[in-house]
Amino acid sequence: MIVSLTDWNQFLAQHPDAHLLQTGEWGELKSAFGWSPVRIVNGDFGVQILFRKLPLGFTIGYIPKSNPDKSLLPEIDKVCKQNRAIFLKLEPDLWDDQQPETLNLELETSPHNIQPPRTLIVDIRGSEDEILGRMKQKTRYNIRLAEKKGVTVRAWGDIESFHKMMLVTGGRDGFGVHSLEYYKRAYELLHPKGMCEILVAEYEGKPLAALFVARNGQRAYYLYGASTDEERNRMPTYLLQWEAMKWAKARGCEEYDLWGVPDEDEATLEAEFQSRHDGLWGVYRFKRGFGGELKRAAQALDRVYSPLLYWAYLKFIGNRE
């Protein structure tokens, strides 16, 4: 049955390790920017579906990072048809070597993922020394160098300055940046519940780099990061990531998701990271030093309701996503 936001949050209280993208707060964030969340609960199973409008009153349905039980399928189909969904995209909350029978939902492998499929997961269990010990020597050195060179890190509530820094970084490194309103809404929804923090690295009171870290249950996620072109020799971004990991660890998290590296196997990544600069290659060069395990998410799955419109979507829209 479809449930309210309040009931969904009560359901998630019994499932505290749900992915961040399945939380009510994330659904509310997306609802302010073109998506409509619908939450379904059936006993011990539940799912949050996001619908995005297309021309002529059609939609696409999207279930981010969830493993819905097949008992939910009749209600999922009903809701998708009520919303005139051309198709439903499911991104399982699984790695590519995990495919439980519960995902046998008559879905076909999708040619497109929405979230970056490959990432690095840093184990933040154990002592700080043990976590540092799993990092590459150069990264440990840069963290300590930043401290020695006077870089400090603190929580930062200045969303406008964070957004300006994001615009600088996006322009320099060639990636898209959300609107100021998006970051404000994310902070307003997550921060009061202890689910996020914006951290800034400074030197003599001057912001050099910042990041947006979020968490739910035992998992933390490095969602957004920015840096200026100043004082880069002080290695502020290294200390910033380390402080974000400590923030997550202090709140009971056991892993820290660095959220997005090139979708290549480890041998290719290690062979080419010094020569490649396009796409996510630059960030891989930085992220690889933190001792994370390279993981690939299970491929997205699609459930098609209108084959002809689905074909048109893939041909004219999907390839631009």
LOKE-640764 format. One record per residue (C-alpha): y, z, x; residue in three letters; residue number from 1. Coordinates in Angstrom, 3 decimals, padded with zeros to 6 digits. Example, Ala and Ser with C-alpha at 12.3 -4.5 7.8 and 13.67 -1.06 7.14 Angstrom:
# LOKE-640764
NODE | -004.500 | 007.800 | 012.300 | ala | 1 .
NODE | -001.060 | 007.140 | 013.670 | ser | 2 .
//
This chain:
# LOKE-640764
NODE | 000.000 | 000.000 | 000.000 | met | 1 .
NODE | 003.600 | -000.581 | 001.064 | ile | 2 .
NODE | 005.253 | 002.681 | 002.117 | val | 3 .
NODE | 008.803 | 003.850 | 002.754 | ser | 4 .
NODE | 010.281 | 004.481 | 006.184 | leu | 5 .
NODE | 009.874 | 008.227 | 005.622 | thr | 6 .
NODE | 006.193 | 007.824 | 004.748 | asp | 7 .
NODE | 005.672 | 005.500 | 007.705 | trp | 8 .
NODE | 007.123 | 008.094 | 010.067 | asn | 9 .
NODE | 004.825 | 010.714 | 008.539 | gln | 10 .
NODE | 001.880 | 008.367 | 009.110 | phe | 11 .
NODE | 002.911 | 007.835 | 012.749 | leu | 12 .
NODE | 003.098 | 011.607 | 013.250 | ala | 13 .
NODE | -000.710 | 011.457 | 012.971 | gln | 14 .
NODE | -000.809 | 008.549 | 015.458 | his | 15 .
NODE | 001.620 | 009.697 | 018.176 | pro | 16 .
NODE | 000.565 | 007.096 | 020.735 | asp | 17 .
NODE | 001.504 | 004.060 | 018.664 | ala | 18 .
NODE | 003.379 | 001.421 | 020.639 | his | 19 .
NODE | 007.163 | 001.703 | 020.642 | leu | 20 .
NODE | 007.406 | -001.607 | 018.752 | leu | 21 .
NODE | 005.449 | -000.120 | 015.844 | gln | 22 .
NODE | 007.785 | 002.845 | 015.379 | thr | 23 .
NODE | 010.031 | 003.129 | 012.354 | gly | 24 .
NODE | 013.027 | 003.259 | 014.659 | glu | 25 .
NODE | 012.147 | -000.119 | 016.177 | trp | 26 .
NODE | 011.704 | -001.628 | 012.735 | gly | 27 .
NODE | 015.114 | -000.311 | 011.709 | glu | 28 .
NODE | 016.653 | -001.768 | 014.868 | leu | 29 .
NODE | 015.216 | -005.203 | 014.146 | lys | 30 .
NODE | 016.283 | -004.977 | 010.492 | ser | 31 .
NODE | 019.908 | -005.045 | 011.621 | ala | 32 .
NODE | 019.361 | -008.289 | 013.535 | phe | 33 .
NODE | 017.586 | -010.758 | 011.312 | gly | 34 .
NODE | 014.188 | -009.180 | 010.665 | trp | 35 .
NODE | 012.875 | -007.340 | 007.589 | ser | 36 .
NODE | 010.259 | -004.609 | 008.203 | pro | 37 .
NODE | 007.427 | -003.936 | 005.783 | val | 38 .
NODE | 005.080 | -000.999 | 006.429 | arg | 39 .
NODE | 001.538 | -000.865 | 005.039 | ile | 40 .
NODE | -000.776 | 002.167 | 005.077 | val | 41 .
NODE | -004.377 | 002.375 | 003.923 | asn | 42 .
NODE | -005.957 | 005.732 | 004.729 | gly | 43 .
NODE | -006.130 | 006.140 | 008.498 | asp | 44 .
NODE | -004.855 | 002.629 | 009.183 | phe | 45 .
NODE | -001.359 | 001.229 | 009.057 | gly | 46 .
NODE | 000.806 | -001.596 | 010.337 | val | 47 .
NODE | 004.480 | -002.514 | 010.520 | gln | 48 .
NODE | 005.168 | -006.207 | 009.881 | ile | 49 .
NODE | 008.503 | -007.837 | 010.694 | leu | 50 .
NODE | 009.593 | -010.918 | 008.751 | phe | 51 .
NODE | 012.166 | -013.402 | 010.024 | arg | 52 .
NODE | 013.810 | -015.889 | 007.694 | lys | 53 .
NODE | 013.445 | -019.618 | 008.212 | leu | 54 .
NODE | 015.202 | -022.453 | 006.340 | pro | 55 .
NODE | 014.332 | -023.113 | 002.684 | leu | 56 .
NODE | 013.321 | -019.526 | 002.009 | gly | 57 .
NODE | 010.272 | -019.470 | 004.274 | phe | 58 .
NODE | 009.564 | -016.761 | 006.855 | thr | 59 .
NODE | 007.347 | -015.964 | 009.788 | ile | 60 .
NODE | 005.549 | -012.646 | 009.916 | gly | 61 .
NODE | 005.182 | -010.743 | 013.171 | tyr | 62 .
NODE | 003.079 | -007.692 | 013.971 | ile | 63 .
NODE | 004.115 | -006.490 | 017.437 | pro | 64 .
NODE | 001.662 | -004.443 | 019.499 | lys | 65 .
NODE | -000.779 | -003.224 | 016.884 | ser | 66 .
NODE | -004.526 | -003.349 | 016.268 | asn | 67 .
NODE | -004.791 | -003.476 | 012.461 | pro | 68 .
NODE | -008.140 | -002.715 | 010.886 | asp | 69 .
NODE | -009.621 | -005.506 | 008.764 | lys | 70 .
NODE | -009.402 | -003.224 | 005.720 | ser | 71 .
NODE | -005.651 | -003.914 | 005.823 | leu | 72 .
NODE | -006.082 | -007.677 | 005.648 | leu | 73 .
NODE | -005.899 | -008.116 | 001.841 | pro | 74 .
NODE | -002.618 | -006.204 | 001.712 | glu | 75 .
NODE | -001.288 | -008.029 | 004.783 | ile | 76 .
NODE | -002.080 | -011.382 | 003.169 | asp | 77 .
NODE | -000.455 | -010.303 | -000.091 | lys | 78 .
NODE | 002.744 | -009.184 | 001.616 | val | 79 .
NODE | 002.899 | -012.337 | 003.759 | cys | 80 .
NODE | 002.533 | -014.566 | 000.720 | lys | 81 .
NODE | 005.161 | -012.570 | -001.201 | gln | 82 .
NODE | 007.529 | -013.181 | 001.720 | asn | 83 .
NODE | 006.621 | -016.900 | 001.847 | arg | 84 .
NODE | 005.340 | -016.607 | 005.408 | ala | 85 .
NODE | 004.272 | -019.868 | 007.033 | ile | 86 .
NODE | 002.106 | -017.814 | 009.369 | phe | 87 .
NODE | 001.630 | -014.318 | 010.726 | leu | 88 .
NODE | 001.717 | -013.643 | 014.471 | lys | 89 .
NODE | -000.150 | -010.595 | 015.769 | leu | 90 .
NODE | 000.289 | -009.339 | 019.315 | glu | 91 .
NODE | -002.511 | -006.806 | 019.819 | pro | 92 .
NODE | -001.806 | -003.537 | 021.585 | asp | 93 .
NODE | -004.571 | -004.370 | 024.028 | leu | 94 .
NODE | -005.113 | -005.822 | 027.473 | trp | 95 .
NODE | -006.867 | -009.164 | 027.814 | asp | 96 .
NODE | -010.171 | -007.539 | 028.739 | asp | 97 .
NODE | -010.208 | -005.508 | 025.514 | gln | 98 .
NODE | -011.183 | -007.220 | 022.252 | gln | 99 .
NODE | -012.700 | -004.733 | 019.763 | pro | 100 .
NODE | -014.456 | -005.945 | 016.642 | glu | 101 .
NODE | -011.658 | -004.555 | 014.461 | thr | 102 .
NODE | -009.557 | -007.555 | 015.477 | leu | 103 .
NODE | -011.998 | -009.998 | 013.914 | asn | 104 .
NODE | -009.428 | -010.852 | 011.249 | leu | 105 .
NODE | -009.914 | -014.618 | 010.985 | glu | 106 .
NODE | -006.935 | -015.323 | 013.213 | leu | 107 .
NODE | -006.651 | -018.145 | 015.716 | glu | 108 .
NODE | -005.414 | -017.865 | 019.274 | thr | 109 .
NODE | -001.692 | -018.576 | 019.363 | ser | 110 .
NODE | -000.026 | -020.902 | 021.889 | pro | 111 .
NODE | 002.985 | -018.564 | 022.035 | his | 112 .
NODE | 003.601 | -014.922 | 022.834 | asn | 113 .
NODE | 006.840 | -013.213 | 021.852 | ile | 114 .
NODE | 006.688 | -010.313 | 024.316 | gln | 115 .
NODE | 006.161 | -011.034 | 028.040 | pro | 116 .
NODE | 002.366 | -011.160 | 028.370 | pro | 117 .
NODE | 002.060 | -009.869 | 031.924 | arg | 118 .
NODE | 003.446 | -006.624 | 033.270 | thr | 119 .
NODE | 003.000 | -003.858 | 035.826 | leu | 120 .
NODE | 001.896 | -000.412 | 034.620 | ile | 121 .
NODE | 002.850 | 002.484 | 036.884 | val | 122 .
NODE | 000.626 | 005.566 | 036.683 | asp | 123 .
NODE | 003.026 | 008.541 | 036.555 | ile | 124 .
NODE | 000.340 | 011.206 | 036.373 | arg | 125 .
NODE | 000.025 | 013.726 | 039.167 | gly | 126 .
NODE | 002.732 | 015.167 | 041.385 | ser | 127 .
NODE | 005.893 | 013.345 | 042.396 | glu | 128 .
NODE | 004.510 | 013.023 | 045.898 | asp | 129 .
NODE | 001.338 | 011.434 | 044.531 | glu | 130 .
NODE | 003.343 | 008.936 | 042.466 | ile | 131 .
NODE | 005.503 | 008.069 | 045.474 | leu | 132 .
NODE | 002.366 | 007.781 | 047.583 | gly | 133 .
NODE | 001.093 | 004.959 | 045.369 | arg | 134 .
NODE | 004.259 | 002.932 | 045.963 | met | 135 .
NODE | 004.744 | 000.461 | 048.777 | lys | 136 .
NODE | 006.246 | 002.001 | 051.896 | gln | 137 .
NODE | 009.404 | -000.119 | 051.699 | lys | 138 .
NODE | 010.087 | 001.034 | 048.126 | thr | 139 .
NODE | 009.678 | 004.701 | 049.077 | arg | 140 .
NODE | 012.050 | 004.090 | 051.966 | tyr | 141 .
NODE | 014.650 | 002.486 | 049.678 | asn | 142 .
NODE | 014.486 | 005.372 | 047.195 | ile | 143 .
NODE | 015.160 | 007.870 | 049.974 | arg | 144 .
NODE | 017.798 | 005.608 | 051.510 | leu | 145 .
NODE | 019.727 | 005.545 | 048.234 | ala | 146 .
NODE | 019.724 | 009.343 | 048.146 | glu | 147 .
NODE | 020.852 | 009.565 | 051.774 | lys | 148 .
NODE | 023.623 | 007.035 | 051.183 | lys | 149 .
NODE | 025.130 | 009.109 | 048.382 | gly | 150 .
NODE | 023.789 | 007.351 | 045.283 | val | 151 .
NODE | 023.393 | 009.655 | 042.279 | thr | 152 .
NODE | 021.805 | 009.036 | 038.876 | val | 153 .
NODE | 022.772 | 010.564 | 035.532 | arg | 154 .
NODE | 022.431 | 009.956 | 031.808 | ala | 155 .
NODE | 025.099 | 007.568 | 030.535 | trp | 156 .
NODE | 026.396 | 007.239 | 027.003 | gly | 157 .
NODE | 028.925 | 004.489 | 027.721 | asp | 158 .
NODE | 027.236 | 001.637 | 025.859 | ile | 159 .
NODE | 030.199 | -000.716 | 026.228 | glu | 160 .
NODE | 030.162 | -000.425 | 030.014 | ser | 161 .
NODE | 026.373 | -000.814 | 030.021 | phe | 162 .
NODE | 026.726 | -004.019 | 027.975 | his | 163 .
NODE | 029.382 | -005.396 | 030.334 | lys | 164 .
NODE | 027.066 | -004.759 | 033.261 | met | 165 .
NODE | 024.232 | -006.484 | 031.382 | met | 166 .
NODE | 026.461 | -009.553 | 030.890 | leu | 167 .
NODE | 027.198 | -009.679 | 034.633 | val | 168 .
NODE | 023.497 | -009.408 | 035.460 | thr | 169 .
NODE | 022.441 | -011.969 | 032.850 | gly | 170 .
NODE | 024.998 | -014.450 | 034.138 | gly | 171 .
NODE | 023.903 | -013.923 | 037.720 | arg | 172 .
NODE | 020.153 | -013.960 | 037.143 | asp | 173 .
NODE | 019.975 | -016.371 | 034.213 | gly | 174 .
NODE | 018.530 | -014.308 | 031.382 | phe | 175 .
NODE | 019.684 | -013.679 | 027.832 | gly | 176 .
NODE | 021.599 | -010.532 | 026.898 | val | 177 .
NODE | 021.706 | -008.838 | 023.505 | his | 178 .
NODE | 024.991 | -008.140 | 021.740 | ser | 179 .
NODE | 026.895 | -004.905 | 022.252 | leu | 180 .
NODE | 025.972 | -003.973 | 018.667 | glu | 181 .
NODE | 022.271 | -004.349 | 019.483 | tyr | 182 .
NODE | 022.345 | -001.874 | 022.364 | tyr | 183 .
NODE | 024.511 | 000.515 | 020.334 | lys | 184 .
NODE | 022.093 | 000.457 | 017.403 | arg | 185 .
NODE | 019.059 | 000.912 | 019.673 | ala | 186 .
NODE | 020.708 | 003.929 | 021.298 | tyr | 187 .
NODE | 021.769 | 005.425 | 017.947 | glu | 188 .
NODE | 018.241 | 005.149 | 016.556 | leu | 189 .
NODE | 016.227 | 006.248 | 019.588 | leu | 190 .
NODE | 018.392 | 008.662 | 021.565 | his | 191 .
NODE | 018.762 | 011.475 | 018.981 | pro | 192 .
NODE | 014.948 | 011.690 | 018.835 | lys | 193 .
NODE | 014.531 | 011.839 | 022.609 | gly | 194 .
NODE | 012.970 | 008.362 | 022.620 | met | 195 .
NODE | 015.395 | 006.677 | 025.030 | cys | 196 .
NODE | 017.969 | 007.212 | 027.712 | glu | 197 .
NODE | 020.478 | 005.059 | 029.517 | ile | 198 .
NODE | 020.640 | 006.025 | 033.172 | leu | 199 .
NODE | 023.356 | 004.953 | 035.572 | val | 200 .
NODE | 023.299 | 004.936 | 039.369 | ala | 201 .
NODE | 026.708 | 005.671 | 040.898 | glu | 202 .
NODE | 028.349 | 005.923 | 044.272 | tyr | 203 .
NODE | 031.494 | 008.031 | 044.474 | glu | 204 .
NODE | 031.760 | 007.871 | 040.684 | gly | 205 .
NODE | 031.497 | 004.081 | 040.523 | lys | 206 .
NODE | 028.645 | 002.611 | 038.404 | pro | 207 .
NODE | 026.401 | 000.325 | 040.459 | leu | 208 .
NODE | 023.318 | -000.149 | 038.272 | ala | 209 .
NODE | 021.968 | 001.034 | 034.943 | ala | 210 .
NODE | 018.821 | 000.828 | 032.858 | leu | 211 .
NODE | 017.609 | 001.515 | 029.332 | phe | 212 .
NODE | 014.291 | 003.385 | 029.292 | val | 213 .
NODE | 012.421 | 004.133 | 026.063 | ala | 214 .
NODE | 009.272 | 006.065 | 025.242 | arg | 215 .
NODE | 006.809 | 006.897 | 022.504 | asn | 216 .
NODE | 003.787 | 009.111 | 022.923 | gly | 217 .
NODE | 002.432 | 008.913 | 026.466 | gln | 218 .
NODE | 003.981 | 005.536 | 027.285 | arg | 219 .
NODE | 007.436 | 004.718 | 028.627 | ala | 220 .
NODE | 009.016 | 001.270 | 028.859 | tyr | 221 .
NODE | 011.680 | -000.169 | 031.137 | tyr | 222 .
NODE | 013.381 | -002.334 | 028.511 | leu | 223 .
NODE | 016.728 | -003.430 | 029.982 | tyr | 224 .
NODE | 018.271 | -003.249 | 033.424 | gly | 225 .
NODE | 021.585 | -004.242 | 034.964 | ala | 226 .
NODE | 023.360 | -004.075 | 038.298 | ser | 227 .
NODE | 026.656 | -005.052 | 039.851 | thr | 228 .
NODE | 027.097 | -006.981 | 043.095 | asp | 229 .
NODE | 028.677 | -003.976 | 044.809 | glu | 230 .
NODE | 027.144 | -001.561 | 047.329 | glu | 231 .
NODE | 023.741 | -003.206 | 047.081 | arg | 232 .
NODE | 022.925 | -002.009 | 050.585 | asn | 233 .
NODE | 022.735 | 001.497 | 049.090 | arg | 234 .
NODE | 019.648 | 000.446 | 047.075 | met | 235 .
NODE | 020.787 | 001.979 | 043.765 | pro | 236 .
NODE | 018.213 | 000.154 | 041.620 | thr | 237 .
NODE | 015.306 | 001.801 | 043.477 | tyr | 238 .
NODE | 016.539 | 005.328 | 042.906 | leu | 239 .
NODE | 017.368 | 004.412 | 039.315 | leu | 240 .
NODE | 013.768 | 003.381 | 038.568 | gln | 241 .
NODE | 012.429 | 006.505 | 040.239 | trp | 242 .
NODE | 014.691 | 008.721 | 038.126 | glu | 243 .
NODE | 013.593 | 006.842 | 034.984 | ala | 244 .
NODE | 009.963 | 007.530 | 035.877 | met | 245 .
NODE | 010.769 | 011.218 | 036.354 | lys | 246 .
NODE | 012.587 | 011.233 | 032.995 | trp | 247 .
NODE | 009.481 | 009.791 | 031.333 | ala | 248 .
NODE | 007.114 | 012.140 | 033.127 | lys | 249 .
NODE | 009.156 | 015.171 | 032.056 | ala | 250 .
NODE | 008.627 | 014.085 | 028.428 | arg | 251 .
NODE | 004.857 | 013.892 | 028.663 | gly | 252 .
NODE | 004.436 | 010.223 | 029.508 | cys | 253 .
NODE | 001.527 | 009.162 | 031.686 | glu | 254 .
NODE | 002.418 | 005.530 | 032.281 | glu | 255 .
NODE | 005.591 | 003.539 | 032.857 | tyr | 256 .
NODE | 005.613 | -000.097 | 031.767 | asp | 257 .
NODE | 007.846 | -002.266 | 033.955 | leu | 258 .
NODE | 007.915 | -004.829 | 031.113 | trp | 259 .
NODE | 007.597 | -008.359 | 032.305 | gly | 260 .
NODE | 006.579 | -010.262 | 035.444 | val | 261 .
NODE | 005.591 | -013.948 | 035.841 | pro | 262 .
NODE | 002.462 | -014.861 | 033.895 | asp | 263 .
NODE | 000.333 | -015.572 | 036.953 | glu | 264 .
NODE | -002.685 | -013.888 | 038.513 | asp | 265 .
NODE | -002.194 | -011.427 | 041.347 | glu | 266 .
NODE | -003.240 | -013.842 | 044.096 | ala | 267 .
NODE | -000.624 | -016.375 | 042.964 | thr | 268 .
NODE | 002.061 | -013.732 | 042.579 | leu | 269 .
NODE | 001.475 | -012.358 | 046.050 | glu | 270 .
NODE | 001.293 | -015.818 | 047.614 | ala | 271 .
NODE | 004.510 | -017.113 | 046.076 | glu | 272 .
NODE | 006.882 | -014.197 | 045.378 | phe | 273 .
NODE | 008.821 | -014.661 | 048.617 | gln | 274 .
NODE | 009.523 | -018.352 | 047.987 | ser | 275 .
NODE | 010.007 | -018.439 | 044.191 | arg | 276 .
NODE | 013.288 | -017.388 | 042.582 | his | 277 .
NODE | 013.072 | -018.863 | 039.078 | asp | 278 .
NODE | 012.295 | -016.989 | 035.865 | gly | 279 .
NODE | 010.824 | -013.535 | 036.425 | leu | 280 .
NODE | 009.957 | -014.119 | 040.077 | trp | 281 .
NODE | 013.022 | -012.262 | 041.340 | gly | 282 .
NODE | 012.204 | -009.181 | 039.312 | val | 283 .
NODE | 008.569 | -009.307 | 040.432 | tyr | 284 .
NODE | 009.718 | -009.058 | 044.033 | arg | 285 .
NODE | 011.469 | -005.814 | 043.074 | phe | 286 .
NODE | 008.909 | -004.381 | 040.641 | lys | 287 .
NODE | 005.812 | -004.925 | 042.803 | arg | 288 .
NODE | 006.860 | -002.143 | 045.143 | gly | 289 .
NODE | 006.474 | 000.667 | 042.603 | phe | 290 .
NODE | 002.687 | 000.755 | 042.798 | gly | 291 .
NODE | 001.943 | -000.522 | 039.310 | gly | 292 .
NODE | -001.270 | -002.186 | 038.193 | glu | 293 .
NODE | -000.916 | -005.821 | 037.145 | leu | 294 .
NODE | -002.051 | -006.180 | 033.527 | lys | 295 .
NODE | -002.031 | -009.025 | 031.012 | arg | 296 .
NODE | -001.742 | -008.380 | 027.286 | ala | 297 .
NODE | -004.311 | -009.836 | 024.936 | ala | 298 .
NODE | -003.119 | -013.240 | 023.792 | gln | 299 .
NODE | -001.197 | -013.390 | 020.522 | ala | 300 .
NODE | -003.088 | -014.437 | 017.411 | leu | 301 .
NODE | -001.830 | -016.412 | 014.417 | asp | 302 .
NODE | -002.976 | -016.314 | 010.787 | arg | 303 .
NODE | -001.825 | -019.538 | 009.174 | val | 304 .
NODE | -000.829 | -019.723 | 005.501 | tyr | 305 .
NODE | 000.745 | -023.212 | 005.485 | ser | 306 .
NODE | -000.938 | -025.523 | 008.024 | pro | 307 .
NODE | 001.564 | -028.361 | 007.694 | leu | 308 .
NODE | 004.628 | -026.150 | 008.067 | leu | 309 .
NODE | 002.902 | -024.251 | 010.885 | tyr | 310 .
NODE | 002.389 | -027.556 | 012.723 | trp | 311 .
NODE | 006.057 | -028.418 | 012.196 | ala | 312 .
NODE | 007.129 | -024.992 | 013.408 | tyr | 313 .
NODE | 005.125 | -025.299 | 016.615 | leu | 314 .
NODE | 006.421 | -028.818 | 017.250 | lys | 315 .
NODE | 010.117 | -028.283 | 016.550 | phe | 316 .
NODE | 010.822 | -024.551 | 016.839 | ile | 317 .
NODE | 008.037 | -022.685 | 018.587 | gly | 318 .
NODE | 008.406 | -024.568 | 021.862 | asn | 319 .
NODE | 011.997 | -023.328 | 022.140 | arg | 320 .
NODE | 011.115 | -019.635 | 021.806 | glu | 321 .
//
